[in-house]
C-alpha cells in the first residue's frame, strides 16, 4: 500500500509547472507558438499550469495509465485530490473531466449489462438481451452521475471548480468490470453466479454514492451529520431511479425471451 501511495505523490515542481493541451493532452513545453502542435488548438502560454490530475496529462503518460492513476488517486487520496482541484489557481480541463465522466458511465453501463448476455451464452438471444438491457442501465448511470448540489458554495468560481471535482468522483464506476468477471468465474466454477455478481454490483454502487457525497462534504466544509443526511436522501432518490430502470431491464429481458421463443 505504501508503494502505491508513493507512486501518486505530486511530481517535482518543474514538472508541475508544465502545460498540457486541454483538447488532446499534448505536452506544450517547448512549443514554438501559442498553438498545440498536435491538434492545433490555441493556448495561453502565460496562463497557470494544468492541475496535477493524471487524466489531464493522458497524452504524455497514455490514456489507459491516466485512467487507472486517476481512479486510484480519487479513491485512495480523496483529500489531496480535493485540494488539487478545488484550491489554488491551477488550470482545470473541464472538457476532459466531462469525458472522464462519460467513460466511467459507459464502462459501468456495459459491465452491468454483460451478465444478461453471459447468462445466455454467445447466442443471438444473449446479444439481444445485452442490447435491450444496455440503454436503461446507461440511462441510470448517466442521470445519477450528474446529481450534484452547488448551493453550499458562496463563490461562483469555487462552485465551477467543484463541478469538475464532481466529474472525477465517478471514478469508482471503473470497478464495474469486476461484475461480469465475477459472473463468468462463478459460472465456470459451477457456482450460481447471480448472487455474487449482484452483491458486488450493489457494493460498487454504494461505494460510488459514498465517494460522491464525501467529496461534496469535504469541498463544502460539511460534517458527518450533513453527509449522513444527504446520503440517506440520495439513496431514496437513486433507489427510485434504479427501480424504474430495473423495470425497463426486466421488460427488455422478457421481450427478448418472447421474441426468440416466437
C-alpha positions in Angstrom: 0.0 0.0 0.0 2.8 2.4 0.9 4.4 1.8 -2.5 1.2 2.5 -4.3 0.7 5.8 -2.4 4.3 6.9 -3.3 3.5 6.4 -7.0 0.8 9.1 -6.9 2.7 11.7 -5.0 2.9 15.1 -6.8 5.8 15.3 -9.3 8.7 17.7 -8.8 7.9 21.4 -9.1 9.4 21.6 -12.5 7.0 19.0 -13.8 4.0 20.6 -12.1 4.6 23.9 -13.9 4.3 22.2 -17.3 1.3 23.0 -19.6 -0.7 20.4 -21.5 -3.2 20.9 -24.2 -6.8 21.0 -22.9 -8.1 19.4 -26.1 -5.7 16.4 -26.6 -3.4 16.4 -23.5 -0.2 17.1 -25.6 2.7 18.4 -23.5 3.1 22.0 -24.7 6.6 22.6 -23.2 8.9 23.9 -25.9 6.0 24.8 -28.3 7.2 27.3 -30.9 3.9 29.2 -31.0 0.8 29.5 -28.8 -1.0 26.7 -30.6 -0.9 23.0 -29.9 1.5 21.2 -32.4 -0.7 18.0 -32.1 -4.3 19.3 -32.6 -3.9 23.0 -33.5 -5.9 24.4 -30.6 -4.7 27.7 -29.3 -3.5 28.1 -25.7 -2.2 30.9 -23.4 1.5 30.3 -22.6 1.3 32.9 -19.7 -1.7 31.1 -18.1 -1.5 29.0 -15.0 -0.2 25.4 -15.2 -2.5 22.5 -15.5 -3.6 20.8 -12.3 -1.8 17.6 -11.3 -4.6 15.2 -12.4 -3.3 12.2 -14.3 -6.2 12.4 -16.8 -5.2 15.9 -17.7 -1.8 14.5 -18.7 -3.1 11.5 -20.6 -1.3 12.4 -23.8 2.1 12.2 -22.2 1.5 9.1 -19.9 -1.1 7.2 -22.0 -4.8 7.2 -21.7 -5.1 3.8 -20.1 -2.5 4.6 -17.4 -4.0 8.0 -16.9 -7.4 6.5 -16.3 -6.1 4.0 -13.8 -4.0 6.5 -12.0 -6.9 9.0 -11.8 -9.2 6.3 -10.3 -6.5 5.3 -7.8 -5.8 8.9 -6.6 -9.6 9.7 -6.4 -10.2 6.6 -4.2 -7.0 6.4 -2.2 -6.2 10.1 -1.7 -9.5 12.0 -1.8 -8.4 14.9 0.4 -5.3 15.5 -1.7 -7.4 15.3 -4.8 -9.9 17.7 -3.4 -7.2 20.3 -2.6 -5.6 19.8 -6.0 -8.8 20.6 -7.9 -10.7 22.9 -5.6 -8.0 25.1 -4.2 -5.3 27.2 -5.8 -5.1 28.7 -9.3 -4.2 25.6 -11.2 -5.9 25.3 -14.6 -8.7 22.7 -14.9 -9.7 21.0 -18.2 -13.5 21.0 -17.9 -14.0 19.1 -21.2 -11.5 16.4 -20.2 -13.2 16.0 -16.9 -16.6 15.6 -18.7 -15.1 13.0 -21.0 -13.8 11.1 -17.9 -17.4 11.0 -16.5 -18.7 9.6 -19.8 -16.0 7.0 -19.9 -17.0 5.9 -16.3 -20.7 5.8 -17.3 -20.1 3.8 -20.4 -17.8 1.3 -18.7 -20.3 0.9 -15.9 -23.3 0.5 -18.2 -21.7 -2.1 -20.5 -20.3 -4.0 -17.5 -23.6 -4.1 -15.7 -25.4 -5.3 -18.9 -22.9 -8.1 -19.7 -24.3 -10.7 -17.2 -27.6 -10.7 -19.1 -25.7 -11.8 -22.2 -23.3 -14.2 -20.3 -26.3 -16.0 -18.8 -27.5 -16.9 -22.3 -24.1 -17.6 -23.8 -22.7 -16.5 -27.1 -26.1 -16.7 -28.9 -28.5 -14.3 -30.6 -30.6 -14.4 -27.5 -27.7 -13.2 -25.4 -26.8 -10.4 -27.8 -30.4 -9.3 -27.9 -30.6 -9.3 -24.1 -27.4 -7.2 -23.9 -28.6 -4.7 -26.5 -32.0 -4.3 -24.8 -30.8 -4.0 -21.2 -27.9 -1.6 -22.0 -30.0 1.6 -22.7 -31.9 1.7 -19.4 -28.8 0.8 -17.4 -26.8 3.5 -19.2 -29.6 5.9 -18.5 -29.4 5.2 -14.8 -25.7 5.8 -14.6 -25.8 8.8 -16.8 -28.6 10.5 -14.8 -27.2 9.7 -11.4 -23.6 10.7 -12.3 -24.9 14.3 -12.8 -26.6 14.6 -9.4 -24.8 17.5 -7.6 -25.5 20.3 -5.3 -23.6 23.6 -5.6 -25.8 25.7 -3.3 -23.2 25.3 -0.5 -20.6 27.3 -2.3 -20.7 31.1 -2.0 -18.3 31.7 -4.8 -19.3 31.0 -8.4 -15.7 30.1 -9.3 -15.5 27.6 -6.4 -18.8 26.1 -7.5 -17.5 25.8 -11.0 -14.3 24.0 -9.8 -16.4 21.7 -7.7 -18.4 20.7 -10.8 -15.1 19.5 -12.2 -14.3 17.7 -9.0 -17.7 16.0 -9.2 -17.0 14.6 -12.6 -14.0 12.8 -11.2 -15.9 11.5 -8.2 -17.5 9.0 -10.6 -14.1 7.1 -10.7 -15.4 4.1 -8.6 -17.6 3.1 -11.5 -14.4 2.0 -13.2 -14.5 -1.0 -10.8 -17.7 -2.2 -12.5 -15.9 -4.7 -14.9 -15.4 -6.8 -11.9 -19.1 -7.7 -12.0 -19.2 -9.6 -15.3 -15.8 -11.1 -14.4 -17.2 -12.4 -11.2 -20.3 -13.7 -13.1 -18.0 -15.6 -15.6 -15.7 -17.0 -12.9 -18.6 -18.3 -10.8 -20.3 -19.9 -13.8 -17.0 -21.5 -14.9 -16.6 -22.9 -11.4 -20.1 -24.4 -11.5 -21.4 -22.0 -8.8 -24.6 -19.8 -9.0 -23.3 -16.6 -10.5 -26.3 -14.2 -10.0 -25.9 -13.8 -6.2 -22.2 -12.8 -6.1 -22.4 -10.7 -9.2 -25.4 -8.8 -7.9 -23.8 -8.3 -4.4 -20.6 -6.9 -6.0 -22.6 -4.6 -8.2 -24.5 -3.2 -5.2 -21.3 -2.7 -3.3 -19.7 -0.8 -6.1 -22.8 1.4 -6.5 -22.8 2.1 -2.7 -19.1 2.9 -2.8 -19.8 5.3 -5.7 -22.5 7.1 -3.8 -20.4 7.5 -0.7 -17.5 8.9 -2.7 -19.7 11.4 -4.5 -21.1 12.8 -1.3 -17.8 12.5 0.6 -16.2 14.8 -1.9 -19.1 17.3 -1.7 -19.0 17.3 2.1 -15.2 18.0 2.2 -15.4 20.6 -0.5 -18.3 22.4 1.3 -16.7 22.0 4.7 -19.7 20.0 6.0 -19.6 17.5 8.9 -20.7 13.9 9.3 -24.3 14.9 10.1 -24.7 16.6 6.7 -23.1 13.7 4.9 -25.3 11.1 6.5 -28.5 13.1 5.9 -27.7 13.7 2.2 -26.6 10.0 1.8 -30.0 8.9 3.1 -31.9 11.3 0.8 -29.7 10.4 -2.2 -30.2 6.7 -1.5 -34.0 7.1 -1.7 -33.8 9.1 -4.9 -31.4 6.8 -6.6 -33.4 3.8 -5.5 -36.4 5.1 -7.2 -34.5 5.8 -10.4 -32.9 2.3 -10.1 -36.3 0.6 -9.7 -37.6 2.4 -12.8 -34.5 1.3 -14.8 -34.8 -2.2 -13.4 -38.4 -2.4 -14.5 -37.2 -1.4 -18.0 -34.5 -4.0 -17.9 -37.0 -6.7 -16.8 -39.3 -5.8 -19.6 -36.5 -5.9 -22.1 -35.4 -9.3 -20.9 -38.9 -10.7 -21.1 -39.4 -9.2 -24.5 -36.2 -10.8 -25.7 -37.2 -14.2 -24.4 -40.6 -14.0 -26.1 -39.1 -12.7 -29.3 -36.7 -15.7 -29.6 -39.3 -18.2 -28.4 -41.6 -16.9 -31.2 
